Structures are given as C-alpha cells and as structure tokens.
Amino acid sequence: MLLSFRVSNFLSIKEEQEFSFLRSSSLSQAEIARYKPWDDPSVGTLAGIFGANASGKSNVLKAIRFMRRAIRQSYRDWASGESIPVTPFALSAKCKDQPSLFEAVFVSHGIRYQYGFRITRKQVVGEWLYAYTTHRRQVWFERDISSEEVWYFGKSFTGRNKVIADLTRPSSLFLSSAAANNHRMASMVEHYFRSHLTSASPEDRIARTRFTQELSSKDDQWRDVVELMQFADLGIRDIRVRQEAIDVKERERLANVLRALDVDAKDKSIDEVLDRVEDKVEFGHSAGRGRKPVYLSLNEESLGTQVWFALVGPIIRTLRDGDTLTIDEIDASLHPHLTSEILKTFRDPKKNPKQAQLLFTSHDTTLLGGWLGEKELTRDQVWFTEKKPDGATVLYPLTDFSPRKTENLERGYLQGRYGAIPYLDKSLIGEIAEQVSKAADGENESELEDVMDFEEASLP
C-alpha cells in the first residue's frame, strides 16, 4: 500500500513535489464513512490528478515508473561508465548535473518502509531505507558518497551487507544489487516495487494486452475477464483463446533476432522462447437469438474495446492482490460511465476487499462534478498539476483551497478557482481562422492544397 511519493528534478518537475494517499484531517467522519475504510482509515484507495495539457500530470506517474524500473533493472542493465537513463529538468542549466530525487513511503506485510535515492546521469549519490516495525524508525541502510563513510548498515539489517556493497557499481542501486544477490530483507522491499506497484500508460498497451490474454487462457481467471468485458456493454458475450505455433520461417527469423539480443545470456534459451505459443484472443458477439456467436479478433474490435481489454488484466490483478495501480489518461477512449464504474469499484469494500489503490490522470471533469449522482472523488482524492512561469510542474491537492462540502468541484475547476487550467490565447485562433478563410476563398490556394494533400496522405 503506497502512502506517499516524492520526486524532484525529473522531466518537467524541478522543485520537490509530493503526492500522498493519506486522508485529509479536514474531512468529516460522515464523508469518510461514505467511502468506508478497510484496514487503515487514514489511507485512501483512490486519487486523480487533473490539469491542463503539458502541465506534468503524466510525469508524476512516469516518476513512479522510473523509480520502479531503477530498482528492478539498475544492477542488471545500468552498466558502469554508461549514462544513467534519468532525465533531469531540462529548462534550467543548473539542473543538468544536479541529482534527481525519488522516494516512496509504503506498507508491506504490516511494516511501513521509507525508501529513496538521489541519482545523476553519472552515479547514485545517495540511497536510504528505513523501516518502522514499531513506532520508532529503524535505519536499515544509508549510502552517501559525500560522507567519509559512504555506507552505514543498521544492526537490524542483517545479511552480507558489506560484500554486496563492494559488488554494487556506482551506477547501481544497492537495493537492486542486494535483491539480485538473494539478500532476504532487501528482497522483501524490492518485491513490493516489482510485484505490487504496477502501471498502465498508452505506451505499454501492447504489454497489458498480452497480460490480459494470458489471464484469459487460465481457467481460474477466464471468467473474471469475460465478466469485465461484458460489464462494459461492448456487445461481447464470450471470449476464447486459440493457440498458434510459430511457423518454421518465422521461427528462424525470430531466432536470429534473439541471438542478436543475446537471449541465452539472460537465463532464457532461444529454444525456450520459441517453443512458446502465441495466444490469439477472439471475442464472441451475439448474432441473434438462437444463433451461434460470431467471433472477431482483437484487431477487428473498436479502439475502445482494445483499450478496455488492455486495462482489464491489470485491474483484475490489482484487486486480487491488493496492489497499487497507476493509470495514465484513464478516460482515453473510454465512456465516462465506464470510467466512473472503475472508480466505484476501487472505493467499494465488497469489490475491493484488499484495499487496492488506484492513482490516475484525467481530463474528464465530470469525475469532479458527480453528474451521475454522488461525487466520484472526495476532496482529498483530487490533485492538480500546473506549470509555473519557468515551465516547472507544481503538484498540489484540492484541499489546499478548503472547498465547501457542497461546492460543485467541476464548475469551480472549469472557472479557474483552483488553477490547473490552460490559458488559451483566442486572438491566435482568430488569426488562424482568418488565414484558413482566405485560403478557402482562393487568396492562398497553395496552402489549402497542402492541407488537402496531408488529409489524403493520412487516409488508409
């Protein structure tokens, strides 16, 4: 369970910004009771980030994904002497060589942890892990290259600490190195980031689709997938998975690719990879009463169906395991009713008994206004991003404005009461409209022809 996350000097985020799932003390008991808590009433299960285009909403989620990727991959993939793939704030020359900060506070198996690190493109300059097995903080380890003693290991953190520290490259996280070398206590923390903090973004839709396909092929998960696809009212009545072996020519081509990628060196033989079969998922649509369903492939389905299918797998796993899921642009290609139902699922103890969490970004202001009935989000579950004059992202909660309990949040947001909305220079729109009008009247036929050529080139 994620409690909070801090980041600075990453992408559009310059100064330190913090997100928190902790419930606001300004909420009344009646408000909290509406969204009945599970094990811990102080921790929420739902939060949404709203803001203008390019304000940095997605970058907050990208920062969480980067932290997770660094923990999982730095020991294996970040080679010594090569640039660390972190992207500092680009609009300030001073930030280029300054460290980027990432820190998460979370609960796993009843223990609260605080883990973070500071890195530049050259090296890890700081790293720390604290545990709260009681109300007192235990220092498990600290790493600070500016200190005379770079490493400090607490008495409670048992294992081959010094040996692993010597094996840890300047470009690698100790947590990543320790987990790769079977350090029991470090592995417990690494396991949280690897298995219980997941993400969904437009860029990884193919991977999420594959994951949902794998669930569809398992007898104990197939029914869950079918029910969620039916729930979305997409006209789908059944799902089946066909398995097709890779043909000889394709196998030979893929073998050459895998050899170039040196798959054997990554603990998976080429034959093992190629022996896998490719699942082909097909969706059964009703063809009328008494008639057999007509099956269509995923590629033949609408974009909305494809987007929803790619989300179904991560949602099922998150609810099943009590994980934390981040979804970038949750409203993309989904009907507002469906987005609303996703949020209701995460706040319903019967559907979400393990207190799984959802953090999402959206432009859908109806989620603020409650046009379908009660509000989808409480005041402390709404966050905003806004760009400062220097181009840096600021992240802040709605509770900073102390809105009234009965206030229409959607109307207040659209009126600019809370910031985080775009400033549109309407004079520029007028100039563009005037130029288009002149081109249409024959005053600038070449420009109009260029537009038409573009439209024709974009046709399938």
Backbone torsions as a table, in degrees:
resi	resn	phi	psi	omega
1	MET	NA	121.6	-179.4
2	LEU	-81.2	131.7	177.0
3	LEU	-99.9	-47.2	-179.6
4	SER	-157.3	164.1	-178.9
5	PHE	-146.7	134.1	178.9
6	ARG	-121.9	145.9	178.5
7	VAL	-153.0	147.5	172.4
8	SER	-150.3	156.0	177.6
9	ASN	52.4	56.0	178.2
10	PHE	-145.1	123.5	-177.7
11	LEU	52.4	-122.1	-178.2
12	SER	-85.6	-0.1	-178.0
13	ILE	-92.7	116.0	-178.5
14	LYS	-99.4	-70.0	178.3
15	GLU	-77.3	162.2	-177.6
16	GLU	-61.5	129.2	176.6
17	GLN	-122.8	145.9	-177.6
18	GLU	-133.1	133.4	171.9
19	PHE	-109.8	147.6	-179.2
20	SER	-141.7	139.3	172.1
21	PHE	-90.0	-2.7	-177.7
22	LEU	-68.2	136.5	-177.6
23	ARG	-71.2	146.3	-178.0
24	SER	-77.2	140.0	177.8
25	SER	-71.2	-12.4	-178.7
26	SER	-79.4	-12.3	179.1
27	LEU	-76.0	140.3	177.5
28	SER	-76.6	163.0	178.0
29	GLN	-62.4	-33.4	179.5
30	ALA	-65.2	-40.2	179.7
31	GLU	-65.9	-42.6	179.5
32	ILE	-65.7	-37.3	-179.0
33	ALA	-64.1	-30.8	178.0
34	ARG	-61.1	-34.3	177.4
35	TYR	-113.5	71.2	-169.5
36	LYS	-50.4	124.9	-178.4
37	PRO	-73.1	164.8	-179.9
38	TRP	-102.2	-114.3	-177.3
39	ASP	-70.6	-36.8	-174.9
40	ASP	-127.9	108.3	-177.8
41	PRO	-67.5	-12.4	-177.8
42	SER	-88.1	-5.9	-175.9
43	VAL	-116.0	129.9	180.0
44	GLY	-86.5	166.3	178.4
45	THR	-113.7	0.3	-171.0
46	LEU	-148.6	138.8	174.7
47	ALA	-159.8	141.7	178.7
48	GLY	-126.4	141.5	178.5
49	ILE	-111.0	125.5	-178.2
50	PHE	-119.5	155.6	178.3
51	GLY	166.9	171.8	-179.5
52	ALA	-68.6	164.3	173.0
53	ASN	-58.6	140.5	178.3
54	ALA	64.7	20.3	178.3
55	SER	-86.5	-12.5	176.5
56	GLY	110.5	10.1	179.1
57	LYS	-56.1	-52.6	-177.3
58	SER	-64.6	-29.8	-177.5
59	ASN	-68.3	-27.3	175.0
60	VAL	-64.0	-44.6	179.1
61	LEU	-71.3	-34.3	176.8
62	LYS	-64.2	-32.9	178.1
63	ALA	-65.4	-40.4	177.5
64	ILE	-64.6	-42.7	179.3
65	ARG	-64.9	-38.3	179.3
66	PHE	-64.1	-42.7	179.7
67	MET	-60.1	-44.9	179.2
68	ARG	-62.6	-43.4	-179.3
69	ARG	-65.7	-38.4	179.5
70	ALA	-63.0	-41.3	180.0
71	ILE	-67.1	-38.9	-176.8
72	ARG	-78.1	-31.1	-166.4
73	GLN	-118.9	-14.9	-170.3
74	SER	-61.9	-38.5	-179.8
75	TYR	-66.3	-38.5	-174.9
76	ARG	-85.6	-38.9	-167.0
77	ASP	-112.2	-20.5	-177.5
78	TRP	-89.0	91.3	-174.7
79	ALA	-70.4	147.7	178.4
80	SER	-64.1	135.7	179.1
81	GLY	90.1	-14.1	178.1
82	GLU	-96.1	155.7	-178.1
83	SER	-68.5	133.7	175.5
84	ILE	-71.5	133.5	-174.0
85	PRO	-78.7	52.8	175.1
86	VAL	-104.1	145.3	-176.9
87	THR	-115.9	100.2	179.5
88	PRO	-73.2	168.2	179.3
89	PHE	-56.8	122.7	-169.1
90	ALA	-89.0	-15.3	-173.3
91	LEU	-90.5	12.1	176.3
92	SER	-140.5	123.1	-178.5
93	ALA	-63.4	-29.0	-178.9
94	LYS	-67.0	-26.7	-175.2
95	CYS	-79.8	-17.2	-173.3
96	LYS	-55.7	-44.1	-176.6
97	ASP	-104.6	5.6	177.8
98	GLN	-84.5	150.9	-179.4
99	PRO	-70.6	149.0	172.6
100	SER	-97.1	140.8	-176.2
101	LEU	-107.8	137.6	173.2
102	PHE	-139.8	127.5	178.5
103	GLU	-148.3	137.8	177.8
104	ALA	-127.9	139.2	171.2
105	VAL	-113.1	126.7	-173.8
106	PHE	-150.0	166.3	177.5
107	VAL	-117.9	130.4	177.4
108	SER	-140.2	124.8	-179.1
109	HIS	53.7	39.6	174.4
110	GLY	82.2	0.2	-179.8
111	ILE	-112.3	134.6	177.1
112	ARG	-90.7	131.4	-179.7
113	TYR	-120.3	152.5	173.3
114	GLN	-131.5	109.0	-177.5
115	TYR	-127.8	138.8	178.5
116	GLY	-161.4	171.5	178.2
117	PHE	-156.0	158.6	172.7
118	ARG	-122.2	129.6	-178.3
119	ILE	-137.2	152.0	168.8
120	THR	-112.7	-176.3	177.2
121	ARG	-70.9	-12.6	-177.3
122	LYS	-100.3	-36.0	-172.0
123	GLN	-164.7	166.8	171.6
124	VAL	-83.6	119.6	-177.2
125	VAL	-98.8	-16.0	178.4
126	GLY	-161.9	148.3	179.6
127	GLU	-158.3	143.6	-177.3
128	TRP	-153.0	151.1	176.4
129	LEU	-143.6	119.9	177.0
130	TYR	-118.9	147.7	178.2
131	ALA	-129.3	145.6	178.7
132	TYR	-119.4	81.0	176.1
133	THR	-74.9	-23.1	170.4
134	THR	-127.7	-158.7	177.5
135	HIS	-77.1	-11.2	-179.3
136	ARG	-96.0	146.6	-179.2
137	ARG	-80.8	133.5	172.2
138	GLN	-106.8	127.4	175.1
139	VAL	-84.5	112.0	178.7
140	TRP	-84.9	-45.2	170.6
141	PHE	-161.7	155.5	174.8
142	GLU	-137.8	144.2	-179.8
143	ARG	-134.9	124.4	-177.3
144	ASP	-147.4	109.1	-175.1
145	ILE	-72.5	-13.9	178.1
146	SER	-85.1	-8.4	-179.1
147	SER	-90.4	153.0	177.5
148	GLU	-61.5	-39.3	173.3
149	GLU	-103.6	103.1	-175.1
150	VAL	-62.6	-39.0	-174.1
151	TRP	-110.6	138.8	169.7
152	TYR	-135.2	128.8	179.0
153	PHE	-120.9	125.4	179.4
154	GLY	-71.9	159.6	-178.0
155	LYS	-64.0	-28.7	-177.8
156	SER	-76.6	-15.3	-175.7
157	PHE	-95.9	88.7	-174.3
158	THR	-92.0	147.2	179.9
159	GLY	146.2	-174.0	-179.0
160	ARG	-83.0	59.4	-170.2
161	ASN	-62.2	-50.1	-175.8
162	LYS	-68.8	-36.5	178.3
163	VAL	-63.4	-45.6	-179.5
164	ILE	-68.4	-35.2	177.6
165	ALA	-60.9	-38.8	178.5
166	ASP	-67.6	-28.2	179.8
167	LEU	-82.8	-15.3	-174.5
168	THR	-79.7	120.2	178.3
169	ARG	-70.1	156.9	175.9
170	PRO	-58.1	-27.2	-178.4
171	SER	-91.7	2.6	-176.5
172	SER	-114.3	147.7	174.1
173	LEU	-77.8	141.0	177.2
174	PHE	-62.4	-39.2	-179.3
175	LEU	-59.8	-40.8	178.1
176	SER	-65.7	-43.9	-180.0
177	SER	-65.2	-43.8	-177.0
178	ALA	-65.4	-42.1	179.5
179	ALA	-64.9	-38.6	179.1
180	ALA	-67.6	-21.1	179.9
181	ASN	-106.9	26.1	171.2
182	ASN	61.4	35.2	173.1
183	HIS	-75.4	117.1	-171.3
184	ARG	-60.2	-48.7	-174.5
185	MET	-72.9	-38.5	176.9
186	ALA	-67.3	-35.9	-179.4
187	SER	-64.5	-31.9	178.1
188	MET	-63.3	-39.1	180.0
189	VAL	-74.8	-44.7	178.8
190	GLU	-60.3	-34.9	-179.3
191	HIS	-62.4	-35.4	178.5
192	TYR	-60.4	-48.9	-178.2
193	PHE	-68.8	-34.6	-177.1
194	ARG	-75.9	-37.9	-169.9
195	SER	-114.9	-19.2	-172.0
196	HIS	-120.1	3.6	176.4
197	LEU	-128.4	100.3	-172.8
198	THR	-120.2	166.2	-175.3
199	SER	-140.3	159.5	174.8
200	ALA	-141.3	123.9	178.7
201	SER	-138.9	162.9	178.8
202	PRO	-55.7	-30.0	-176.5
203	GLU	-71.2	-25.9	-175.8
204	ASP	-108.0	24.3	-176.3
205	ARG	-63.2	-35.3	179.7
206	ILE	-62.5	-44.5	179.8
207	ALA	-64.6	-38.6	179.4
208	ARG	-69.8	-34.5	175.8
209	THR	-62.6	-43.4	178.4
210	ARG	-61.3	-41.1	-179.7
211	PHE	-63.7	-43.4	177.9
212	THR	-64.6	-36.9	176.3
213	GLN	-60.1	-42.1	180.0
214	GLU	-64.0	-39.3	176.3
215	LEU	-63.5	-38.4	-178.7
216	SER	-63.4	-25.9	-177.9
217	SER	-87.5	-3.3	179.5
218	LYS	-100.6	130.0	-175.2
219	ASP	-57.9	-38.3	-176.3
220	ASP	-79.8	-10.3	-178.8
221	GLN	-113.2	-18.7	-174.8
222	TRP	-56.8	-45.1	-178.1
223	ARG	-61.2	-38.9	178.7
224	ASP	-62.1	-42.3	179.6
225	VAL	-64.3	-46.2	-179.4
226	VAL	-60.8	-43.9	-178.1
227	GLU	-63.5	-39.1	179.3
228	LEU	-71.0	-34.4	176.5
229	MET	-68.7	-38.4	176.6
230	GLN	-68.5	-37.7	-179.1
231	PHE	-58.3	-34.0	-177.0
232	ALA	-74.4	-2.7	177.4
233	ASP	56.8	52.1	-179.9
234	LEU	-100.9	5.7	-178.3
235	GLY	82.5	9.4	-177.5
236	ILE	-92.9	129.8	-179.1
237	ARG	-111.7	-18.8	-176.8
238	ASP	-156.2	158.6	175.8
239	ILE	-134.1	135.6	173.7
240	ARG	-133.0	154.7	-179.2
241	VAL	-122.2	121.0	175.0
242	ARG	-100.6	144.1	179.8
243	GLN	-110.4	127.5	-179.4
244	GLU	-123.2	124.0	177.9
245	ALA	-72.4	150.9	178.5
246	ILE	-72.9	130.3	-179.2
247	ASP	-72.5	169.8	-171.5
248	VAL	-61.2	-47.0	-178.4
249	LYS	-65.0	-42.3	179.4
250	GLU	-66.5	-36.8	178.8
251	ARG	-62.2	-43.3	179.5
252	GLU	-65.0	-40.5	179.3
253	ARG	-64.7	-45.3	179.9
254	LEU	-66.4	-34.2	178.4
255	ALA	-61.0	-42.3	178.4
256	ASN	-63.5	-40.0	177.8
257	VAL	-63.6	-44.4	-178.1
258	LEU	-66.5	-34.5	176.6
259	ARG	-65.2	-39.6	178.5
260	ALA	-64.1	-32.1	178.5
261	LEU	-84.3	-1.7	178.4
262	ASP	57.5	51.1	-177.4
263	VAL	-62.1	-38.1	-178.2
264	ASP	-58.6	-29.7	-179.7
265	ALA	-76.0	-8.6	-178.1
266	LYS	-108.3	31.9	172.5
267	ASP	65.9	21.8	173.8
268	LYS	-137.6	121.2	179.9
269	SER	-72.8	153.6	179.8
270	ILE	-63.3	-40.0	178.5
271	ASP	-62.4	-37.9	179.8
272	GLU	-62.3	-41.6	179.9
273	VAL	-68.3	-45.0	-175.7
274	LEU	-73.5	-22.0	178.6
275	ASP	-73.4	-13.6	177.3
276	ARG	-68.6	149.1	176.2
277	VAL	-100.5	155.1	-179.9
278	GLU	-96.8	122.5	-180.0
279	ASP	-78.5	133.8	175.3
280	LYS	-114.2	109.8	-178.8
281	VAL	-88.7	139.5	179.5
282	GLU	-133.6	144.8	-174.7
283	PHE	-111.9	128.0	-179.3
284	GLY	-90.6	123.8	178.9
285	HIS	-109.4	143.5	179.3
286	SER	-65.8	131.6	179.6
287	ALA	-107.8	13.3	-179.7
288	GLY	119.8	160.4	-176.9
289	ARG	-61.1	129.3	177.7
290	GLY	80.7	-1.4	-178.8
291	ARG	-104.5	151.8	178.6
292	LYS	-69.3	148.2	179.0
293	PRO	-65.9	149.8	175.5
294	VAL	-96.6	127.3	-175.8
295	TYR	-98.9	133.0	177.4
296	LEU	-120.2	146.3	176.0
297	SER	-74.6	166.2	-179.2
298	LEU	-61.1	-37.8	-179.2
299	ASN	-65.4	-22.5	179.6
300	GLU	-87.0	-8.2	-179.5
301	GLU	-84.0	164.9	179.6
302	SER	-68.7	162.9	178.4
303	LEU	-60.7	-40.0	179.4
304	GLY	-60.5	-40.7	178.1
305	THR	-65.3	-41.7	179.8
306	GLN	-63.9	-42.1	-180.0
307	VAL	-64.6	-43.9	-178.7
308	TRP	-66.8	-42.1	179.1
309	PHE	-60.2	-38.7	179.2
310	ALA	-68.2	-24.3	178.6
311	LEU	-86.6	-26.0	-174.0
312	VAL	-58.1	-46.8	-178.7
313	GLY	-58.7	-54.8	178.2
314	PRO	-58.9	-37.4	179.5
315	ILE	-65.1	-44.7	179.4
316	ILE	-60.0	-47.2	-178.6
317	ARG	-65.6	-39.9	-179.3
318	THR	-62.2	-46.4	179.7
319	LEU	-67.6	-37.6	-178.4
320	ARG	-65.6	-39.7	-173.0
321	ASP	-103.4	-3.4	-177.6
322	GLY	70.5	38.1	-176.3
323	ASP	-87.9	-178.5	172.4
324	THR	-112.7	125.9	-177.7
325	LEU	-119.3	131.1	172.8
326	THR	-108.3	133.4	179.3
327	ILE	-125.5	119.2	177.1
328	ASP	-88.3	129.4	-179.9
329	GLU	58.4	60.7	-176.1
330	ILE	-63.1	-26.6	-176.6
331	ASP	-88.5	0.3	-177.4
332	ALA	-66.0	117.6	177.5
333	SER	65.4	12.9	177.6
334	LEU	-113.2	142.7	177.3
335	HIS	-68.7	144.4	179.4
336	PRO	-54.3	-34.2	178.0
337	HIS	-61.5	-40.6	-178.2
338	LEU	-70.0	-42.8	176.0
339	THR	-58.6	-43.6	178.9
340	SER	-58.8	-42.1	-178.3
341	GLU	-68.3	-32.7	175.6
342	ILE	-60.8	-45.3	-179.1
343	LEU	-64.7	-41.5	179.3
344	LYS	-62.0	-35.3	179.0
345	THR	-62.2	-41.8	-177.6
346	PHE	-73.4	-21.3	-179.7
347	ARG	-100.5	3.7	-179.6
348	ASP	-99.4	114.9	-178.3
349	PRO	-60.3	-27.7	179.3
350	LYS	-72.6	-37.9	178.8
351	LYS	-87.4	-19.7	-177.5
352	ASN	-130.6	63.3	-173.4
353	PRO	-68.3	-20.2	-177.0
354	LYS	-97.8	13.2	176.0
355	GLN	58.9	44.1	174.1
356	ALA	-64.8	153.5	-175.0
357	GLN	-118.6	148.3	176.7
358	LEU	-131.2	124.2	173.3
359	LEU	-119.5	124.7	-174.5
360	PHE	-137.0	162.5	169.9
361	THR	-113.7	152.6	-176.9
362	SER	-163.5	156.3	168.7
363	HIS	-106.6	-1.4	-173.8
364	ASP	-78.3	96.1	-176.8
365	THR	-72.1	-13.2	177.2
366	THR	-63.9	-22.3	177.7
367	LEU	-68.6	-18.2	177.4
368	LEU	-88.3	-30.0	-170.6
369	GLY	-92.3	-17.3	179.4
370	GLY	67.4	41.4	-177.9
371	TRP	-70.2	-15.8	177.6
372	LEU	-92.3	7.6	-177.7
373	GLY	137.2	-123.9	178.8
374	GLU	-73.1	158.9	-178.1
375	LYS	-63.7	141.0	-179.2
376	GLU	-74.7	-26.2	-175.5
377	LEU	-130.4	140.1	171.9
378	THR	-79.2	169.2	-174.6
379	ARG	-60.8	-33.5	-178.0
380	ASP	-85.0	1.4	177.4
381	GLN	-101.8	4.4	-178.5
382	VAL	-108.8	127.0	178.9
383	TRP	-127.0	155.5	-179.9
384	PHE	-130.0	152.5	169.0
385	THR	-122.0	143.8	-179.9
386	GLU	-145.6	146.9	177.6
387	LYS	-91.4	131.2	173.3
388	LYS	-79.6	168.9	179.9
389	PRO	-56.5	-27.2	179.7
390	ASP	-86.5	6.7	177.5
391	GLY	87.5	2.7	-177.8
392	ALA	-86.9	144.4	-180.0
393	THR	-81.5	137.8	172.4
394	VAL	-118.3	130.2	178.7
395	LEU	-111.7	128.1	-178.2
396	TYR	-150.5	152.6	-178.8
397	PRO	-87.8	155.6	176.4
398	LEU	-60.0	-30.9	-177.4
399	THR	-62.9	-15.5	175.2
400	ASP	-61.3	-22.5	-176.9
401	PHE	-98.7	-3.0	179.0
402	SER	47.4	56.1	179.3
403	PRO	-67.1	151.7	177.9
404	ARG	-67.7	156.0	-178.0
405	LYS	-61.7	-33.9	-176.4
406	THR	-94.3	3.8	-175.2
407	GLU	-67.7	138.8	175.4
408	ASN	-78.7	102.1	-173.2
409	LEU	-67.9	-36.2	179.7
410	GLU	-64.2	-46.9	-179.8
411	ARG	-64.9	-42.0	179.1
412	GLY	-62.4	-39.0	179.5
413	TYR	-67.4	-47.2	-178.6
414	LEU	-65.8	-25.6	176.4
415	GLN	-81.6	-3.3	178.3
416	GLY	84.5	14.6	-176.7
417	ARG	-65.8	-28.9	-177.2
418	TYR	-111.7	7.3	-176.7
419	GLY	75.0	-159.5	174.4
420	ALA	62.8	26.5	174.1
421	ILE	-119.6	153.4	-177.0
422	PRO	-73.9	147.5	170.6
423	TYR	-95.5	118.4	-177.0
424	LEU	-105.2	119.1	178.0
425	ASP	-81.7	96.6	-174.9
426	LYS	-67.5	-21.5	178.9
427	SER	-65.6	-34.0	178.3
428	LEU	-67.5	-39.4	177.4
429	ILE	-60.9	-39.8	179.2
430	GLY	-63.1	-41.2	179.3
431	GLU	-64.0	-42.4	179.6
432	ILE	-64.1	-43.6	-180.0
433	ALA	-61.8	-37.4	179.4
434	GLU	-66.5	-40.3	179.2
435	GLN	-65.9	-41.1	178.4
436	VAL	-63.9	-39.7	-179.6
437	SER	-63.6	-41.2	179.3
438	LYS	-65.8	-40.3	179.7
439	ALA	-64.1	-38.6	180.0
440	ALA	-67.3	-28.2	-179.8
441	ASP	-85.4	1.6	176.5
442	GLY	95.6	0.2	-178.6
443	GLU	-74.8	-22.5	-179.3
444	ASN	-144.2	65.7	-171.9
445	GLU	-65.3	-30.1	-178.2
446	SER	-64.3	-38.8	179.0
447	GLU	-66.0	-40.3	179.3
448	LEU	-65.6	-37.9	178.1
449	GLU	-65.3	-36.1	177.0
450	ASP	-61.9	-41.0	178.8
451	VAL	-62.7	-44.6	-179.1
452	MET	-64.5	-39.1	178.0
453	ASP	-61.5	-39.4	179.3
454	PHE	-63.7	-43.9	-179.9
455	GLU	-63.6	-41.4	179.4
456	GLU	-66.9	-37.1	-179.8
457	ALA	-67.3	-25.4	-177.0
458	SER	-85.3	-9.5	179.6
459	LEU	-72.6	145.5	179.7
460	PRO	-68.5	NA	NA
